Amino acid sequence: MIFRQLFDEKSYSYTYLIASRIGGEALIIDSVLDKVDRYLQLLDELDLTLVKAVDTHVHADHITGLGALRDRTKCITIMGAQSGVDVVSMRVSDGETIDIEGVSLRCIHTPGHTSDSYCFFMGDRVFTGDTLFIRGTGRTDFQNGDPGEQYESIFNKLLTLPDETLVYPGHDYKGDTVSTIAEERAHNPRLQVGSIGEYVELMNGLNLANPKMMDVAVPANLKIGLSQDEIEARGWSLTSQDVKTAMGADALLLIDLRDRGERERHGEIPGSIHAPYTDLTENLGPGGLLHGLAAASDKPVVFYCAYGERSAMAVQAARESGMETARHLRGGVDSWCKENGAIKAPS
């Protein structure tokens, strides 16, 4: 396995790069905008393809690199379902997994620092974001934070993981890099409480100053979505009603770009062909699934995903490859369901 812990000296933030092998797929957890060039250099040096970029929550002390990584690598951006971010490619819920080649992260919803905070468990380690630090815990006094919820997240979720589980936090201000669940249970001063009431009282009495970049970072991190307006202005997008009408006339080929797990959890639009976004380049090339479909039919190919971000990138790539009839479903399955579009279990 390839594992890199990267540090941003301005915000004391840790970013994690994970892959199963040199030359394979990679994911990044909690990227920092100012470090995007460094991440891309490292990906190139290790011959890795970034396919997913994950944030543990909406950060208040730095601007995320999610949008820049998406724009420069066409990767899938991921946050928790509770996030207020305008658009990300995937939203995950408690118990679901984030998968790439040879790597699987189990999502653990851990509200308390913020309402959208998640930790990610991977075999022998857990990435705790700002929920659990080394000998500390994340503050709970803004962004719908709640010390009672954080107590439950830490004591009833994180501390139930095996003692030897490595703890990799989202920040460290003292120079520590890794701990374990057993160490934190025994030596973290904020966890030496006898009840939820004690913990709430402790956290409510911290009286911390706001992060220096909070007024800049939070608004920027809530607006990272890929604008679909330009795609629409070019005439390359369809509304849910447009798709319903074309389906009735058997006048399109629907391509579902979501991961298999997303399809299993949320269903598919009837008549869809599954061609995951991570395979897009291969599928558009000679001999690829989408290349063959376009050649065999005069129907327009219509891409869709969860929220329209992946499909907006896909329609651009398809057009560049010569698929001149390619379109996408604006707003994805989210919009489709809001317009009462039919959904069925995947075939």
Buried (B, 14 or more C-beta within 10 A) or exposed (E): EBEBEBBBEEBBBBBBBBBBBEEBBBBBBBBBBBBBEBBBEBBEEBEBBBBBBBBBBBBBBBBBBBBBBBEBBBBBBBBBBBBBBEBBBBBBEBEBBBBBBEBEBBBBBBBBBBBBBBBBBBEEBBBBBBBBBBBBBBBBBBBBBBBBBBBBBBBEBBBEBEEEBBBBBBBBEEEEEBBBBBBBBEEBEBBEBEEBEEBBEBBEEEEEEEBEBBEEBBEBBBEBBBEBEEBBEEEBBBBBEBBBEBBEEEEBBBBBBBBEBBBEEBBBBEBBBBBBBBBBEEBBEEEBBBBEBBEEEEBBBBBBBBBBBBBBBBBBBBBEBEBEBBBBBBBBBBBBBEEEBEBEEBE
